[in-house]
Amino acid sequence: MKKLLIASAVSALFAAPATVLAQAKPAPAPTLDKVLEASGISVSGYIDAGYTHSDRNVETAFSTRVFDSQNNSFALHQFGLQVAKQPKEGFGGLVNITVGKDAQVIHSFPEANPVAPGSTSMFDITQAFLQYAGGPLTLIAGKYVTLQGSEVIWSPTNPNASRSILFGAIPFTHTGVRATWALSDTVSLIAGVNNGWDQLTDANKGKTLELGATLNPIKPLSITLSGYSGQEPLSATTNGTRTSLNAVASYTIIDPLSVGLEVLSVSQDNFTSLVNGSTIKAKYSGVAGYVNYMFAPKFRGAVRVESFDDKDGFHFGTVSTKYKEVTLTGSFLASDSFEARVEGRRDQATNTVFRDFSNVASKTMTTIALQGLYKF
């Protein structure tokens, strides 16, 4: 009888409900990513570091480069961090910071003067805006990136290591109010008013109007149309209306192969001619084409071909010069979080605008770059 009671007790212990046994073992503490996910907050970022070698002096002489303006040097280009809560309905917001060498280029006025750009600070609050979403309408107010361009500040999104000439010929950011109205799943309209090109506080009294549309008529094709117009400063005492029109299209031919096209046209009133000092309406324009191909799950190739006509020297400050560049980039996607790139680029101009380290003028510039991207 005693043996029967002992056997019954042991059997009852092993047959105890899982909930009873679980109470004896404390539950694991929730991880930070689980806490953020439960609260609707997303955190993402990257580190962009690399090496650039140039046969021309891109540091103190003329260059068509936007960010990678180091002659033969390693650089921490960007540490980017974004924290966002953007619900489909209700209030939210986004903050995006950029730290590194590239942050010196993208500062807004008053930290960087639009008439004489440049800053020594390697910290930039690239975006910080409030958001409200309700039905088809989304409103944002604060500082946000421009509607224009195929390429963006956020490095991992771009297929090439260097940025295009067109990337430097459009605004980086705006401060103001922007509304997006989704007419359907395939068409959205955008309208906003802001302080102008790269101005945290307005450098003059005039505001800049932005209009845009995103179209997705068929699944593999996306199109973005955008325009800006408003008073922009040319000097401490002179302003003029600047109008920028931009169209970007991308098309996925097959899963591993996609192509893209960008067209840009910019005009500026009250510009002082570099030829005779008269007041003119200056213009520049450009076009860029892109081809991206995944050769294998871990290997990608990218080609960029670009033409830029600085008709009146408004953008680069050299008299009536046309530019062309070809960029070839190979990428190794070691994992979901790390990508290594090697790039070769050739720039060519109709005038001898590039200078080597002995100050000898040339119409061409060749660069080689290595880039490492860690994404989280």
DANORFEN-V681655 format. One record per residue. N is the residue number from 1. RES is the residue in three letters. PSI is psi in whole degrees, -180 to 180 (none if undefined). Layout:
n:N res:RES psi:PSI
n:N res:RES psi:PSI
//
This chain:
n:1 res:MET psi:-42
n:2 res:LYS psi:-41
n:3 res:LYS psi:-36
n:4 res:LEU psi:-39
n:5 res:LEU psi:-42
n:6 res:ILE psi:-44
n:7 res:ALA psi:-39
n:8 res:SER psi:-38
n:9 res:ALA psi:-42
n:10 res:VAL psi:-42
n:11 res:SER psi:-40
n:12 res:ALA psi:-36
n:13 res:LEU psi:-47
n:14 res:PHE psi:-21
n:15 res:ALA psi:5
n:16 res:ALA psi:143
n:17 res:PRO psi:149
n:18 res:ALA psi:-29
n:19 res:THR psi:-35
n:20 res:VAL psi:-44
n:21 res:LEU psi:-35
n:22 res:ALA psi:-30
n:23 res:GLN psi:-23
n:24 res:ALA psi:-13
n:25 res:LYS psi:119
n:26 res:PRO psi:144
n:27 res:ALA psi:144
n:28 res:PRO psi:146
n:29 res:ALA psi:139
n:30 res:PRO psi:139
n:31 res:THR psi:163
n:32 res:LEU psi:-42
n:33 res:ASP psi:-33
n:34 res:LYS psi:-39
n:35 res:VAL psi:-46
n:36 res:LEU psi:-41
n:37 res:GLU psi:-41
n:38 res:ALA psi:-29
n:39 res:SER psi:-5
n:40 res:GLY psi:12
n:41 res:ILE psi:131
n:42 res:SER psi:140
n:43 res:VAL psi:127
n:44 res:SER psi:161
n:45 res:GLY psi:-174
n:46 res:TYR psi:164
n:47 res:ILE psi:128
n:48 res:ASP psi:109
n:49 res:ALA psi:152
n:50 res:GLY psi:-174
n:51 res:TYR psi:136
n:52 res:THR psi:132
n:53 res:HIS psi:129
n:54 res:SER psi:145
n:55 res:ASP psi:3
n:56 res:ARG psi:165
n:57 res:ASN psi:98
n:58 res:VAL psi:-3
n:59 res:GLU psi:-48
n:60 res:THR psi:-9
n:61 res:ALA psi:-169
n:62 res:PHE psi:144
n:63 res:SER psi:146
n:64 res:THR psi:-1
n:65 res:ARG psi:151
n:66 res:VAL psi:-54
n:67 res:PHE psi:-52
n:68 res:ASP psi:67
n:69 res:SER psi:53
n:70 res:GLN psi:134
n:71 res:ASN psi:-64
n:72 res:ASN psi:82
n:73 res:SER psi:149
n:74 res:PHE psi:152
n:75 res:ALA psi:143
n:76 res:LEU psi:101
n:77 res:HIS psi:-52
n:78 res:GLN psi:139
n:79 res:PHE psi:115
n:80 res:GLY psi:138
n:81 res:LEU psi:133
n:82 res:GLN psi:130
n:83 res:VAL psi:126
n:84 res:ALA psi:148
n:85 res:LYS psi:106
n:86 res:GLN psi:77
n:87 res:PRO psi:156
n:88 res:LYS psi:-24
n:89 res:GLU psi:133
n:90 res:GLY psi:-164
n:91 res:PHE psi:149
n:92 res:GLY psi:-161
n:93 res:GLY psi:173
n:94 res:LEU psi:139
n:95 res:VAL psi:130
n:96 res:ASN psi:120
n:97 res:ILE psi:150
n:98 res:THR psi:127
n:99 res:VAL psi:135
n:100 res:GLY psi:-172
n:101 res:LYS psi:-38
n:102 res:ASP psi:-23
n:103 res:ALA psi:-26
n:104 res:GLN psi:-22
n:105 res:VAL psi:-32
n:106 res:ILE psi:6
n:107 res:HIS psi:148
n:108 res:SER psi:159
n:109 res:PHE psi:137
n:110 res:PRO psi:-5
n:111 res:GLU psi:-37
n:112 res:ALA psi:124
n:113 res:ASN psi:127
n:114 res:PRO psi:-23
n:115 res:VAL psi:-34
n:116 res:ALA psi:74
n:117 res:PRO psi:159
n:118 res:GLY psi:139
n:119 res:SER psi:153
n:120 res:THR psi:-12
n:121 res:SER psi:133
n:122 res:MET psi:25
n:123 res:PHE psi:130
n:124 res:ASP psi:131
n:125 res:ILE psi:96
n:126 res:THR psi:-41
n:127 res:GLN psi:144
n:128 res:ALA psi:103
n:129 res:PHE psi:154
n:130 res:LEU psi:153
n:131 res:GLN psi:143
n:132 res:TYR psi:129
n:133 res:ALA psi:132
n:134 res:GLY psi:111
n:135 res:GLY psi:-131
n:136 res:PRO psi:-6
n:137 res:LEU psi:133
n:138 res:THR psi:126
n:139 res:LEU psi:136
n:140 res:ILE psi:147
n:141 res:ALA psi:128
n:142 res:GLY psi:-138
n:143 res:LYS psi:133
n:144 res:TYR psi:163
n:145 res:VAL psi:161
n:146 res:THR psi:159
n:147 res:LEU psi:-20
n:148 res:GLN psi:155
n:149 res:GLY psi:147
n:150 res:SER psi:-32
n:151 res:GLU psi:154
n:152 res:VAL psi:170
n:153 res:ILE psi:-40
n:154 res:TRP psi:101
n:155 res:SER psi:-46
n:156 res:PRO psi:-20
n:157 res:THR psi:-24
n:158 res:ASN psi:142
n:159 res:PRO psi:-19
n:160 res:ASN psi:159
n:161 res:ALA psi:-45
n:162 res:SER psi:163
n:163 res:ARG psi:155
n:164 res:SER psi:166
n:165 res:ILE psi:-39
n:166 res:LEU psi:-33
n:167 res:PHE psi:-35
n:168 res:GLY psi:-4
n:169 res:ALA psi:7
n:170 res:ILE psi:170
n:171 res:PRO psi:157
n:172 res:PHE psi:-52
n:173 res:THR psi:168
n:174 res:HIS psi:157
n:175 res:THR psi:121
n:176 res:GLY psi:-141
n:177 res:VAL psi:136
n:178 res:ARG psi:135
n:179 res:ALA psi:135
n:180 res:THR psi:127
n:181 res:TRP psi:115
n:182 res:ALA psi:103
n:183 res:LEU psi:-35
n:184 res:SER psi:-173
n:185 res:ASP psi:-16
n:186 res:THR psi:-10
n:187 res:VAL psi:128
n:188 res:SER psi:141
n:189 res:LEU psi:144
n:190 res:ILE psi:137
n:191 res:ALA psi:145
n:192 res:GLY psi:170
n:193 res:VAL psi:136
n:194 res:ASN psi:178
n:195 res:ASN psi:-14
n:196 res:GLY psi:-160
n:197 res:TRP psi:115
n:198 res:ASP psi:53
n:199 res:GLN psi:109
n:200 res:LEU psi:-43
n:201 res:THR psi:147
n:202 res:ASP psi:131
n:203 res:ALA psi:-10
n:204 res:ASN psi:-175
n:205 res:LYS psi:-17
n:206 res:GLY psi:143
n:207 res:LYS psi:160
n:208 res:THR psi:132
n:209 res:LEU psi:136
n:210 res:GLU psi:139
n:211 res:LEU psi:143
n:212 res:GLY psi:167
n:213 res:ALA psi:139
n:214 res:THR psi:132
n:215 res:LEU psi:137
n:216 res:ASN psi:67
n:217 res:PRO psi:-35
n:218 res:ILE psi:157
n:219 res:LYS psi:-43
n:220 res:PRO psi:-6
n:221 res:LEU psi:129
n:222 res:SER psi:140
n:223 res:ILE psi:136
n:224 res:THR psi:126
n:225 res:LEU psi:136
n:226 res:SER psi:153
n:227 res:GLY psi:144
n:228 res:TYR psi:143
n:229 res:SER psi:132
n:230 res:GLY psi:173
n:231 res:GLN psi:126
n:232 res:GLU psi:145
n:233 res:PRO psi:137
n:234 res:LEU psi:-26
n:235 res:SER psi:-174
n:236 res:ALA psi:-22
n:237 res:THR psi:-7
n:238 res:THR psi:133
n:239 res:ASN psi:160
n:240 res:GLY psi:154
n:241 res:THR psi:126
n:242 res:ARG psi:129
n:243 res:THR psi:129
n:244 res:SER psi:125
n:245 res:LEU psi:134
n:246 res:ASN psi:139
n:247 res:ALA psi:133
n:248 res:VAL psi:133
n:249 res:ALA psi:143
n:250 res:SER psi:144
n:251 res:TYR psi:128
n:252 res:THR psi:108
n:253 res:ILE psi:-53
n:254 res:ILE psi:169
n:255 res:ASP psi:-45
n:256 res:PRO psi:-8
n:257 res:LEU psi:125
n:258 res:SER psi:154
n:259 res:VAL psi:158
n:260 res:GLY psi:158
n:261 res:LEU psi:138
n:262 res:GLU psi:138
n:263 res:VAL psi:135
n:264 res:LEU psi:140
n:265 res:SER psi:127
n:266 res:VAL psi:138
n:267 res:SER psi:150
n:268 res:GLN psi:121
n:269 res:ASP psi:160
n:270 res:ASN psi:29
n:271 res:PHE psi:137
n:272 res:THR psi:119
n:273 res:SER psi:137
n:274 res:LEU psi:-10
n:275 res:VAL psi:-50
n:276 res:ASN psi:4
n:277 res:GLY psi:5
n:278 res:SER psi:165
n:279 res:THR psi:124
n:280 res:ILE psi:170
n:281 res:LYS psi:103
n:282 res:ALA psi:150
n:283 res:LYS psi:148
n:284 res:TYR psi:156
n:285 res:SER psi:163
n:286 res:GLY psi:164
n:287 res:VAL psi:143
n:288 res:ALA psi:140
n:289 res:GLY psi:146
n:290 res:TYR psi:142
n:291 res:VAL psi:127
n:292 res:ASN psi:134
n:293 res:TYR psi:130
n:294 res:MET psi:105
n:295 res:PHE psi:-32
n:296 res:ALA psi:169
n:297 res:PRO psi:-26
n:298 res:LYS psi:2
n:299 res:PHE psi:130
n:300 res:ARG psi:144
n:301 res:GLY psi:144
n:302 res:ALA psi:138
n:303 res:VAL psi:134
n:304 res:ARG psi:131
n:305 res:VAL psi:133
n:306 res:GLU psi:145
n:307 res:SER psi:135
n:308 res:PHE psi:127
n:309 res:ASP psi:103
n:310 res:ASP psi:75
n:311 res:LYS psi:-42
n:312 res:ASP psi:8
n:313 res:GLY psi:15
n:314 res:PHE psi:-39
n:315 res:HIS psi:-52
n:316 res:PHE psi:-14
n:317 res:GLY psi:18
n:318 res:THR psi:139
n:319 res:VAL psi:124
n:320 res:SER psi:73
n:321 res:THR psi:138
n:322 res:LYS psi:144
n:323 res:TYR psi:147
n:324 res:LYS psi:148
n:325 res:GLU psi:147
n:326 res:VAL psi:131
n:327 res:THR psi:131
n:328 res:LEU psi:128
n:329 res:THR psi:130
n:330 res:GLY psi:135
n:331 res:SER psi:141
n:332 res:PHE psi:114
n:333 res:LEU psi:86
n:334 res:ALA psi:-34
n:335 res:SER psi:-179
n:336 res:ASP psi:-22
n:337 res:SER psi:-11
n:338 res:PHE psi:136
n:339 res:GLU psi:134
n:340 res:ALA psi:137
n:341 res:ARG psi:147
n:342 res:VAL psi:137
n:343 res:GLU psi:141
n:344 res:GLY psi:137
n:345 res:ARG psi:140
n:346 res:ARG psi:120
n:347 res:ASP psi:143
n:348 res:GLN psi:141
n:349 res:ALA psi:158
n:350 res:THR psi:-16
n:351 res:ASN psi:163
n:352 res:THR psi:76
n:353 res:VAL psi:-24
n:354 res:PHE psi:146
n:355 res:ARG psi:139
n:356 res:ASP psi:-169
n:357 res:PHE psi:-8
n:358 res:SER psi:11
n:359 res:ASN psi:23
n:360 res:VAL psi:130
n:361 res:ALA psi:149
n:362 res:SER psi:159
n:363 res:LYS psi:-4
n:364 res:THR psi:158
n:365 res:MET psi:135
n:366 res:THR psi:134
n:367 res:THR psi:152
n:368 res:ILE psi:135
n:369 res:ALA psi:146
n:370 res:LEU psi:137
n:371 res:GLN psi:137
n:372 res:GLY psi:131
n:373 res:LEU psi:122
n:374 res:TYR psi:124
n:375 res:LYS psi:141
n:376 res:PHE psi:none
//
